[in-house]
Amino acid sequence: CFTQGLIADGDIIYESSGLYGCSRLKKSHLQSGRTLKEAFLPKQCFAEGIAFNGNKIMLLTWKEQKALQFDLDSFELKGEIPYAGEGWG
């Protein structure tokens, strides 16, 4: 997988990694590198950039024309927002 999105929030790192079949959203501890939370995307999605939006993380997809909304704490998928074109990290 390729790092597409990266957010540092104190001692926590949020990372989106893209590659068909293994795209994911991950929350890690900066100092130890320990994975704290992880959510895998459907195999047909290629994860791209991420951004905070209130208590959610928005994750763009490359060619799937949708932004995925994940709960910031649970990493539960909360919804999708369609858009035209490609998403980039």
VEXSEKE-981702 format. One record per residue: residue number from 1; residue in one letter; y, z, x of N, C-alpha, C in turn. Coordinates in steps of 0.2 Angstrom, whole numbers, plus 5000, padded with zeros to 4 digits. Layout:
N
<pt><resi>NUM</resi><resn>A</resn><n_y>Y</n_y><n_z>Z</n_z><n_x>X</n_x><ca_y>Y</ca_y><ca_z>Z</ca_z><ca_x>X</ca_x><c_y>Y</c_y><c_z>Z</c_z><c_x>X</c_x></pt>
...
REM end
This chain:
89
<pt><resi>1</resi><resn>C</resn><n_y>4994</n_y><n_z>5000</n_z><n_x>5004</n_x><ca_y>5000</ca_y><ca_z>5000</ca_z><ca_x>5000</ca_x><c_y>5006</c_y><c_z>5000</c_z><c_x>5004</c_x></pt>
<pt><resi>2</resi><resn>F</resn><n_y>5012</n_y><n_z>4998</n_z><n_x>5002</n_x><ca_y>5018</ca_y><ca_z>4997</ca_z><ca_x>5005</ca_x><c_y>5023</c_y><c_z>5002</c_z><c_x>5002</c_x></pt>
<pt><resi>3</resi><resn>T</resn><n_y>5027</n_y><n_z>5006</n_z><n_x>5006</n_x><ca_y>5032</ca_y><ca_z>5010</ca_z><ca_x>5003</ca_x><c_y>5037</c_y><c_z>5005</c_z><c_x>5000</c_x></pt>
<pt><resi>4</resi><resn>Q</resn><n_y>5039</n_y><n_z>5006</n_z><n_x>4994</n_x><ca_y>5044</ca_y><ca_z>5002</ca_z><ca_x>4990</ca_x><c_y>5050</c_y><c_z>5006</c_z><c_x>4988</c_x></pt>
<pt><resi>5</resi><resn>G</resn><n_y>5049</n_y><n_z>5013</n_z><n_x>4986</n_x><ca_y>5054</ca_y><ca_z>5017</ca_z><ca_x>4985</ca_x><c_y>5053</c_y><c_z>5024</c_z><c_x>4988</c_x></pt>
<pt><resi>6</resi><resn>L</resn><n_y>5059</n_y><n_z>5027</n_z><n_x>4990</n_x><ca_y>5059</ca_y><ca_z>5033</ca_z><ca_x>4993</ca_x><c_y>5065</c_y><c_z>5037</c_z><c_x>4992</c_x></pt>
<pt><resi>7</resi><resn>I</resn><n_y>5064</n_y><n_z>5044</n_z><n_x>4989</n_x><ca_y>5069</ca_y><ca_z>5048</ca_z><ca_x>4988</ca_x><c_y>5067</c_y><c_z>5055</c_z><c_x>4991</c_x></pt>
<pt><resi>8</resi><resn>A</resn><n_y>5072</n_y><n_z>5057</n_z><n_x>4995</n_x><ca_y>5072</ca_y><ca_z>5064</ca_z><ca_x>4998</ca_x><c_y>5076</c_y><c_z>5069</c_z><c_x>4993</c_x></pt>
<pt><resi>9</resi><resn>D</resn><n_y>5073</n_y><n_z>5074</n_z><n_x>4991</n_x><ca_y>5076</ca_y><ca_z>5079</ca_z><ca_x>4987</ca_x><c_y>5075</c_y><c_z>5086</c_z><c_x>4990</c_x></pt>
<pt><resi>10</resi><resn>G</resn><n_y>5079</n_y><n_z>5088</n_z><n_x>4995</n_x><ca_y>5077</ca_y><ca_z>5095</ca_z><ca_x>4998</ca_x><c_y>5071</c_y><c_z>5094</c_z><c_x>5003</c_x></pt>
<pt><resi>11</resi><resn>D</resn><n_y>5066</n_y><n_z>5098</n_z><n_x>5002</n_x><ca_y>5060</ca_y><ca_z>5097</ca_z><ca_x>5006</ca_x><c_y>5055</c_y><c_z>5094</c_z><c_x>5002</c_x></pt>
<pt><resi>12</resi><resn>I</resn><n_y>5057</n_y><n_z>5090</n_z><n_x>4997</n_x><ca_y>5052</ca_y><ca_z>5086</ca_z><ca_x>4993</ca_x><c_y>5053</c_y><c_z>5078</c_z><c_x>4994</c_x></pt>
<pt><resi>13</resi><resn>I</resn><n_y>5048</n_y><n_z>5074</n_z><n_x>4995</n_x><ca_y>5049</ca_y><ca_z>5067</ca_z><ca_x>4995</ca_x><c_y>5045</c_y><c_z>5064</c_z><c_x>4989</c_x></pt>
<pt><resi>14</resi><resn>Y</resn><n_y>5049</n_y><n_z>5059</n_z><n_x>4986</n_x><ca_y>5046</ca_y><ca_z>5055</ca_z><ca_x>4981</ca_x><c_y>5045</c_y><c_z>5048</c_z><c_x>4984</c_x></pt>
<pt><resi>15</resi><resn>E</resn><n_y>5039</n_y><n_z>5045</n_z><n_x>4983</n_x><ca_y>5038</ca_y><ca_z>5039</ca_z><ca_x>4986</ca_x><c_y>5034</c_y><c_z>5034</c_z><c_x>4981</c_x></pt>
<pt><resi>16</resi><resn>S</resn><n_y>5036</n_y><n_z>5028</n_z><n_x>4980</n_x><ca_y>5032</ca_y><ca_z>5023</ca_z><ca_x>4976</ca_x><c_y>5029</c_y><c_z>5018</c_z><c_x>4981</c_x></pt>
<pt><resi>17</resi><resn>S</resn><n_y>5023</n_y><n_z>5017</n_z><n_x>4980</n_x><ca_y>5019</ca_y><ca_z>5012</ca_z><ca_x>4985</ca_x><c_y>5017</c_y><c_z>5007</c_z><c_x>4981</c_x></pt>
<pt><resi>18</resi><resn>G</resn><n_y>5018</n_y><n_z>5001</n_z><n_x>4983</n_x><ca_y>5016</ca_y><ca_z>4995</ca_z><ca_x>4979</ca_x><c_y>5010</c_y><c_z>4991</c_z><c_x>4983</c_x></pt>
<pt><resi>19</resi><resn>L</resn><n_y>5005</n_y><n_z>4989</n_z><n_x>4979</n_x><ca_y>5000</ca_y><ca_z>4984</ca_z><ca_x>4980</ca_x><c_y>4996</c_y><c_z>4984</c_z><c_x>4974</c_x></pt>
<pt><resi>20</resi><resn>Y</resn><n_y>4994</n_y><n_z>4977</n_z><n_x>4972</n_x><ca_y>4990</ca_y><ca_z>4977</ca_z><ca_x>4966</ca_x><c_y>4983</c_y><c_z>4980</c_z><c_x>4968</c_x></pt>
<pt><resi>21</resi><resn>G</resn><n_y>4981</n_y><n_z>4985</n_z><n_x>4963</n_x><ca_y>4975</ca_y><ca_z>4988</ca_z><ca_x>4964</ca_x><c_y>4976</c_y><c_z>4995</c_z><c_x>4966</c_x></pt>
<pt><resi>22</resi><resn>C</resn><n_y>4982</n_y><n_z>4997</n_z><n_x>4970</n_x><ca_y>4982</ca_y><ca_z>5004</ca_z><ca_x>4972</ca_x><c_y>4990</c_y><c_z>5006</c_z><c_x>4972</c_x></pt>
<pt><resi>23</resi><resn>S</resn><n_y>4994</n_y><n_z>5003</n_z><n_x>4968</n_x><ca_y>5001</ca_y><ca_z>5006</ca_z><ca_x>4967</ca_x><c_y>5001</c_y><c_z>5013</c_z><c_x>4964</c_x></pt>
<pt><resi>24</resi><resn>R</resn><n_y>5006</n_y><n_z>5017</n_z><n_x>4967</n_x><ca_y>5006</ca_y><ca_z>5024</ca_z><ca_x>4964</ca_x><c_y>5013</c_y><c_z>5027</c_z><c_x>4965</c_x></pt>
<pt><resi>25</resi><resn>L</resn><n_y>5014</n_y><n_z>5032</n_z><n_x>4962</n_x><ca_y>5020</ca_y><ca_z>5037</ca_z><ca_x>4963</ca_x><c_y>5017</c_y><c_z>5043</c_z><c_x>4966</c_x></pt>
<pt><resi>26</resi><resn>K</resn><n_y>5021</n_y><n_z>5046</n_z><n_x>4971</n_x><ca_y>5018</ca_y><ca_z>5052</ca_z><ca_x>4974</ca_x><c_y>5024</c_y><c_z>5056</c_z><c_x>4976</c_x></pt>
<pt><resi>27</resi><resn>K</resn><n_y>5022</n_y><n_z>5063</n_z><n_x>4975</n_x><ca_y>5027</ca_y><ca_z>5068</ca_z><ca_x>4977</ca_x><c_y>5024</c_y><c_z>5072</c_z><c_x>4983</c_x></pt>
<pt><resi>28</resi><resn>S</resn><n_y>5027</n_y><n_z>5073</n_z><n_x>4988</n_x><ca_y>5025</ca_y><ca_z>5076</ca_z><ca_x>4994</ca_x><c_y>5030</c_y><c_z>5081</c_z><c_x>4997</c_x></pt>
<pt><resi>29</resi><resn>H</resn><n_y>5027</n_y><n_z>5086</n_z><n_x>5001</n_x><ca_y>5031</ca_y><ca_z>5091</ca_z><ca_x>5004</ca_x><c_y>5033</c_y><c_z>5088</c_z><c_x>5011</c_x></pt>
<pt><resi>30</resi><resn>L</resn><n_y>5040</n_y><n_z>5088</n_z><n_x>5012</n_x><ca_y>5042</ca_y><ca_z>5085</ca_z><ca_x>5018</ca_x><c_y>5039</c_y><c_z>5087</c_z><c_x>5025</c_x></pt>
<pt><resi>31</resi><resn>Q</resn><n_y>5039</n_y><n_z>5094</n_z><n_x>5026</n_x><ca_y>5037</ca_y><ca_z>5096</ca_z><ca_x>5032</ca_x><c_y>5030</c_y><c_z>5096</c_z><c_x>5033</c_x></pt>
<pt><resi>32</resi><resn>S</resn><n_y>5025</n_y><n_z>5097</n_z><n_x>5028</n_x><ca_y>5018</ca_y><ca_z>5097</ca_z><ca_x>5029</ca_x><c_y>5015</c_y><c_z>5090</c_z><c_x>5028</c_x></pt>
<pt><resi>33</resi><resn>G</resn><n_y>5019</n_y><n_z>5086</n_z><n_x>5024</n_x><ca_y>5016</ca_y><ca_z>5080</ca_z><ca_x>5022</ca_x><c_y>5011</c_y><c_z>5080</c_z><c_x>5016</c_x></pt>
<pt><resi>34</resi><resn>R</resn><n_y>5009</n_y><n_z>5086</n_z><n_x>5014</n_x><ca_y>5004</ca_y><ca_z>5088</ca_z><ca_x>5009</ca_x><c_y>5006</c_y><c_z>5084</c_z><c_x>5002</c_x></pt>
<pt><resi>35</resi><resn>T</resn><n_y>5002</n_y><n_z>5081</n_z><n_x>4999</n_x><ca_y>5003</ca_y><ca_z>5078</ca_z><ca_x>4993</ca_x><c_y>5003</c_y><c_z>5083</c_z><c_x>4987</c_x></pt>
<pt><resi>36</resi><resn>L</resn><n_y>5008</n_y><n_z>5084</n_z><n_x>4983</n_x><ca_y>5009</ca_y><ca_z>5089</ca_z><ca_x>4978</ca_x><c_y>5007</c_y><c_z>5086</c_z><c_x>4971</c_x></pt>
<pt><resi>37</resi><resn>K</resn><n_y>5008</n_y><n_z>5079</n_z><n_x>4970</n_x><ca_y>5007</ca_y><ca_z>5076</ca_z><ca_x>4964</ca_x><c_y>5006</c_y><c_z>5069</c_z><c_x>4965</c_x></pt>
<pt><resi>38</resi><resn>E</resn><n_y>5002</n_y><n_z>5065</n_z><n_x>4961</n_x><ca_y>5001</ca_y><ca_z>5058</ca_z><ca_x>4962</ca_x><c_y>4999</c_y><c_z>5055</c_z><c_x>4955</c_x></pt>
<pt><resi>39</resi><resn>A</resn><n_y>5002</n_y><n_z>5049</n_z><n_x>4954</n_x><ca_y>5000</ca_y><ca_z>5045</ca_z><ca_x>4948</ca_x><c_y>4999</c_y><c_z>5038</c_z><c_x>4950</c_x></pt>
<pt><resi>40</resi><resn>F</resn><n_y>4993</n_y><n_z>5036</n_z><n_x>4948</n_x><ca_y>4991</ca_y><ca_z>5029</ca_z><ca_x>4950</ca_x><c_y>4993</c_y><c_z>5024</c_z><c_x>4944</c_x></pt>
<pt><resi>41</resi><resn>L</resn><n_y>4996</n_y><n_z>5018</n_z><n_x>4946</n_x><ca_y>4998</ca_y><ca_z>5013</ca_z><ca_x>4941</ca_x><c_y>4992</c_y><c_z>5009</c_z><c_x>4939</c_x></pt>
<pt><resi>42</resi><resn>P</resn><n_y>4992</n_y><n_z>5006</n_z><n_x>4933</n_x><ca_y>4987</ca_y><ca_z>5001</ca_z><ca_x>4931</ca_x><c_y>4986</c_y><c_z>4996</c_z><c_x>4937</c_x></pt>
<pt><resi>43</resi><resn>K</resn><n_y>4980</n_y><n_z>4994</n_z><n_x>4938</n_x><ca_y>4978</ca_y><ca_z>4989</ca_z><ca_x>4943</ca_x><c_y>4982</c_y><c_z>4982</c_z><c_x>4943</c_x></pt>
<pt><resi>44</resi><resn>Q</resn><n_y>4985</n_y><n_z>4981</n_z><n_x>4937</n_x><ca_y>4989</ca_y><ca_z>4974</ca_z><ca_x>4936</ca_x><c_y>4996</c_y><c_z>4975</c_z><c_x>4938</c_x></pt>
<pt><resi>45</resi><resn>C</resn><n_y>4998</n_y><n_z>4982</n_z><n_x>4940</n_x><ca_y>5005</ca_y><ca_z>4983</ca_z><ca_x>4941</ca_x><c_y>5006</c_y><c_z>4984</c_z><c_x>4949</c_x></pt>
<pt><resi>46</resi><resn>F</resn><n_y>5012</n_y><n_z>4981</n_z><n_x>4951</n_x><ca_y>5014</ca_y><ca_z>4982</ca_z><ca_x>4958</ca_x><c_y>5020</c_y><c_z>4986</c_z><c_x>4958</c_x></pt>
<pt><resi>47</resi><resn>A</resn><n_y>5020</n_y><n_z>4992</n_z><n_x>4961</n_x><ca_y>5025</ca_y><ca_z>4997</ca_z><ca_x>4961</ca_x><c_y>5031</c_y><c_z>4995</c_z><c_x>4965</c_x></pt>
<pt><resi>48</resi><resn>E</resn><n_y>5037</n_y><n_z>4996</n_z><n_x>4963</n_x><ca_y>5043</ca_y><ca_z>4994</ca_z><ca_x>4967</ca_x><c_y>5048</c_y><c_z>5000</c_z><c_x>4968</c_x></pt>
<pt><resi>49</resi><resn>G</resn><n_y>5054</n_y><n_z>4999</n_z><n_x>4967</n_x><ca_y>5059</ca_y><ca_z>5005</ca_z><ca_x>4968</ca_x><c_y>5059</c_y><c_z>5010</c_z><c_x>4963</c_x></pt>
<pt><resi>50</resi><resn>I</resn><n_y>5061</n_y><n_z>5016</n_z><n_x>4965</n_x><ca_y>5062</ca_y><ca_z>5022</ca_z><ca_x>4960</ca_x><c_y>5069</c_y><c_z>5025</c_z><c_x>4960</c_x></pt>
<pt><resi>51</resi><resn>A</resn><n_y>5070</n_y><n_z>5028</n_z><n_x>4955</n_x><ca_y>5077</ca_y><ca_z>5032</ca_z><ca_x>4954</ca_x><c_y>5076</c_y><c_z>5038</c_z><c_x>4949</c_x></pt>
<pt><resi>52</resi><resn>F</resn><n_y>5079</n_y><n_z>5043</n_z><n_x>4951</n_x><ca_y>5080</ca_y><ca_z>5049</ca_z><ca_x>4946</ca_x><c_y>5084</c_y><c_z>5046</c_z><c_x>4940</c_x></pt>
<pt><resi>53</resi><resn>N</resn><n_y>5082</n_y><n_z>5049</n_z><n_x>4934</n_x><ca_y>5085</ca_y><ca_z>5048</ca_z><ca_x>4928</ca_x><c_y>5084</c_y><c_z>5054</c_z><c_x>4924</c_x></pt>
<pt><resi>54</resi><resn>G</resn><n_y>5089</n_y><n_z>5059</n_z><n_x>4925</n_x><ca_y>5088</ca_y><ca_z>5065</ca_z><ca_x>4921</ca_x><c_y>5081</c_y><c_z>5069</c_z><c_x>4924</c_x></pt>
<pt><resi>55</resi><resn>N</resn><n_y>5077</n_y><n_z>5070</n_z><n_x>4919</n_x><ca_y>5071</ca_y><ca_z>5074</ca_z><ca_x>4921</ca_x><c_y>5065</c_y><c_z>5069</c_z><c_x>4921</c_x></pt>
<pt><resi>56</resi><resn>K</resn><n_y>5067</n_y><n_z>5062</n_z><n_x>4923</n_x><ca_y>5062</ca_y><ca_z>5057</ca_z><ca_x>4923</ca_x><c_y>5063</c_y><c_z>5053</c_z><c_x>4930</c_x></pt>
<pt><resi>57</resi><resn>I</resn><n_y>5058</n_y><n_z>5050</n_z><n_x>4932</n_x><ca_y>5058</ca_y><ca_z>5045</ca_z><ca_x>4938</ca_x><c_y>5057</c_y><c_z>5038</c_z><c_x>4935</c_x></pt>
<pt><resi>58</resi><resn>M</resn><n_y>5061</n_y><n_z>5034</n_z><n_x>4936</n_x><ca_y>5061</ca_y><ca_z>5027</ca_z><ca_x>4934</ca_x><c_y>5058</c_y><c_z>5023</c_z><c_x>4939</c_x></pt>
<pt><resi>59</resi><resn>L</resn><n_y>5052</n_y><n_z>5019</n_z><n_x>4938</n_x><ca_y>5049</ca_y><ca_z>5015</ca_z><ca_x>4943</ca_x><c_y>5049</c_y><c_z>5008</c_z><c_x>4941</c_x></pt>
<pt><resi>60</resi><resn>L</resn><n_y>5052</n_y><n_z>5004</n_z><n_x>4945</n_x><ca_y>5052</ca_y><ca_z>4996</ca_z><ca_x>4943</ca_x><c_y>5045</c_y><c_z>4993</c_z><c_x>4945</c_x></pt>
<pt><resi>61</resi><resn>T</resn><n_y>5043</n_y><n_z>4988</n_z><n_x>4942</n_x><ca_y>5037</ca_y><ca_z>4984</ca_z><ca_x>4944</ca_x><c_y>5040</c_y><c_z>4978</c_z><c_x>4946</c_x></pt>
<pt><resi>62</resi><resn>W</resn><n_y>5036</n_y><n_z>4975</n_z><n_x>4950</n_x><ca_y>5038</ca_y><ca_z>4968</ca_z><ca_x>4954</ca_x><c_y>5038</c_y><c_z>4963</c_z><c_x>4949</c_x></pt>
<pt><resi>63</resi><resn>K</resn><n_y>5033</n_y><n_z>4960</n_z><n_x>4946</n_x><ca_y>5033</ca_y><ca_z>4954</ca_z><ca_x>4942</ca_x><c_y>5031</c_y><c_z>4956</c_z><c_x>4935</c_x></pt>
<pt><resi>64</resi><resn>E</resn><n_y>5029</n_y><n_z>4962</n_z><n_x>4933</n_x><ca_y>5027</ca_y><ca_z>4964</ca_z><ca_x>4926</ca_x><c_y>5033</c_y><c_z>4965</c_z><c_x>4921</c_x></pt>
<pt><resi>65</resi><resn>Q</resn><n_y>5039</n_y><n_z>4965</n_z><n_x>4924</n_x><ca_y>5045</ca_y><ca_z>4965</ca_z><ca_x>4919</ca_x><c_y>5045</c_y><c_z>4971</c_z><c_x>4915</c_x></pt>
<pt><resi>66</resi><resn>K</resn><n_y>5044</n_y><n_z>4977</n_z><n_x>4918</n_x><ca_y>5044</ca_y><ca_z>4983</ca_z><ca_x>4915</ca_x><c_y>5046</c_y><c_z>4989</c_z><c_x>4920</c_x></pt>
<pt><resi>67</resi><resn>A</resn><n_y>5050</n_y><n_z>4993</n_z><n_x>4917</n_x><ca_y>5051</ca_y><ca_z>4999</ca_z><ca_x>4921</ca_x><c_y>5047</c_y><c_z>5005</c_z><c_x>4918</c_x></pt>
<pt><resi>68</resi><resn>L</resn><n_y>5044</n_y><n_z>5009</n_z><n_x>4922</n_x><ca_y>5040</ca_y><ca_z>5014</ca_z><ca_x>4919</ca_x><c_y>5043</c_y><c_z>5021</c_z><c_x>4920</c_x></pt>
<pt><resi>69</resi><resn>Q</resn><n_y>5043</n_y><n_z>5025</n_z><n_x>4915</n_x><ca_y>5046</ca_y><ca_z>5031</ca_z><ca_x>4915</ca_x><c_y>5041</c_y><c_z>5037</c_z><c_x>4916</c_x></pt>
<pt><resi>70</resi><resn>F</resn><n_y>5042</n_y><n_z>5041</n_z><n_x>4921</n_x><ca_y>5037</ca_y><ca_z>5046</ca_z><ca_x>4922</ca_x><c_y>5041</c_y><c_z>5053</c_z><c_x>4922</c_x></pt>
<pt><resi>71</resi><resn>D</resn><n_y>5038</n_y><n_z>5058</n_z><n_x>4919</n_x><ca_y>5041</ca_y><ca_z>5065</ca_z><ca_x>4919</ca_x><c_y>5041</c_y><c_z>5067</c_z><c_x>4926</c_x></pt>
<pt><resi>72</resi><resn>L</resn><n_y>5047</n_y><n_z>5070</n_z><n_x>4928</n_x><ca_y>5048</ca_y><ca_z>5072</ca_z><ca_x>4935</ca_x><c_y>5043</c_y><c_z>5078</c_z><c_x>4937</c_x></pt>
<pt><resi>73</resi><resn>D</resn><n_y>5041</n_y><n_z>5082</n_z><n_x>4932</n_x><ca_y>5037</ca_y><ca_z>5088</ca_z><ca_x>4934</ca_x><c_y>5030</c_y><c_z>5086</c_z><c_x>4934</c_x></pt>
<pt><resi>74</resi><resn>S</resn><n_y>5028</n_y><n_z>5083</n_z><n_x>4928</n_x><ca_y>5020</ca_y><ca_z>5082</ca_z><ca_x>4927</ca_x><c_y>5018</c_y><c_z>5075</c_z><c_x>4929</c_x></pt>
<pt><resi>75</resi><resn>F</resn><n_y>5022</n_y><n_z>5071</n_z><n_x>4931</n_x><ca_y>5021</ca_y><ca_z>5064</ca_z><ca_x>4932</ca_x><c_y>5017</c_y><c_z>5060</c_z><c_x>4927</c_x></pt>
<pt><resi>76</resi><resn>E</resn><n_y>5018</n_y><n_z>5063</n_z><n_x>4921</n_x><ca_y>5015</ca_y><ca_z>5060</ca_z><ca_x>4915</ca_x><c_y>5019</c_y><c_z>5053</c_z><c_x>4913</c_x></pt>
<pt><resi>77</resi><resn>L</resn><n_y>5016</n_y><n_z>5048</n_z><n_x>4912</n_x><ca_y>5019</ca_y><ca_z>5042</ca_z><ca_x>4910</ca_x><c_y>5022</c_y><c_z>5043</c_z><c_x>4903</c_x></pt>
<pt><resi>78</resi><resn>K</resn><n_y>5029</n_y><n_z>5042</n_z><n_x>4902</n_x><ca_y>5032</ca_y><ca_z>5044</ca_z><ca_x>4896</ca_x><c_y>5035</c_y><c_z>5038</c_z><c_x>4892</c_x></pt>
<pt><resi>79</resi><resn>G</resn><n_y>5035</n_y><n_z>5032</n_z><n_x>4895</n_x><ca_y>5037</ca_y><ca_z>5026</ca_z><ca_x>4892</ca_x><c_y>5038</c_y><c_z>5020</c_z><c_x>4897</c_x></pt>
<pt><resi>80</resi><resn>E</resn><n_y>5040</n_y><n_z>5014</n_z><n_x>4894</n_x><ca_y>5041</ca_y><ca_z>5008</ca_z><ca_x>4897</ca_x><c_y>5047</c_y><c_z>5005</c_z><c_x>4894</c_x></pt>
<pt><resi>81</resi><resn>I</resn><n_y>5051</n_y><n_z>5002</n_z><n_x>4899</n_x><ca_y>5057</ca_y><ca_z>4998</ca_z><ca_x>4897</ca_x><c_y>5056</c_y><c_z>4991</c_z><c_x>4899</c_x></pt>
<pt><resi>82</resi><resn>P</resn><n_y>5056</n_y><n_z>4986</n_z><n_x>4895</n_x><ca_y>5056</ca_y><ca_z>4979</ca_z><ca_x>4897</ca_x><c_y>5062</c_y><c_z>4977</c_z><c_x>4900</c_x></pt>
<pt><resi>83</resi><resn>Y</resn><n_y>5062</n_y><n_z>4972</n_z><n_x>4905</n_x><ca_y>5067</ca_y><ca_z>4969</ca_z><ca_x>4907</ca_x><c_y>5065</c_y><c_z>4962</c_z><c_x>4910</c_x></pt>
<pt><resi>84</resi><resn>A</resn><n_y>5070</n_y><n_z>4957</n_z><n_x>4910</n_x><ca_y>5068</ca_y><ca_z>4951</ca_z><ca_x>4913</ca_x><c_y>5069</c_y><c_z>4950</c_z><c_x>4920</c_x></pt>
<pt><resi>85</resi><resn>G</resn><n_y>5065</n_y><n_z>4946</n_z><n_x>4923</n_x><ca_y>5065</ca_y><ca_z>4945</ca_z><ca_x>4930</ca_x><c_y>5060</c_y><c_z>4950</c_z><c_x>4934</c_x></pt>
<pt><resi>86</resi><resn>E</resn><n_y>5061</n_y><n_z>4950</n_z><n_x>4941</n_x><ca_y>5057</ca_y><ca_z>4954</ca_z><ca_x>4945</ca_x><c_y>5061</c_y><c_z>4960</c_z><c_x>4947</c_x></pt>
<pt><resi>87</resi><resn>G</resn><n_y>5057</n_y><n_z>4966</n_z><n_x>4948</n_x><ca_y>5060</ca_y><ca_z>4972</ca_z><ca_x>4951</ca_x><c_y>5058</c_y><c_z>4972</c_z><c_x>4958</c_x></pt>
<pt><resi>88</resi><resn>W</resn><n_y>5063</n_y><n_z>4975</n_z><n_x>4962</n_x><ca_y>5062</ca_y><ca_z>4976</ca_z><ca_x>4969</ca_x><c_y>5064</c_y><c_z>4983</c_z><c_x>4972</c_x></pt>
<pt><resi>89</resi><resn>G</resn><n_y>5061</n_y><n_z>4985</n_z><n_x>4977</n_x><ca_y>5062</ca_y><ca_z>4992</ca_z><ca_x>4980</ca_x><c_y>5068</c_y><c_z>4992</c_z><c_x>4984</c_x></pt>
REM end
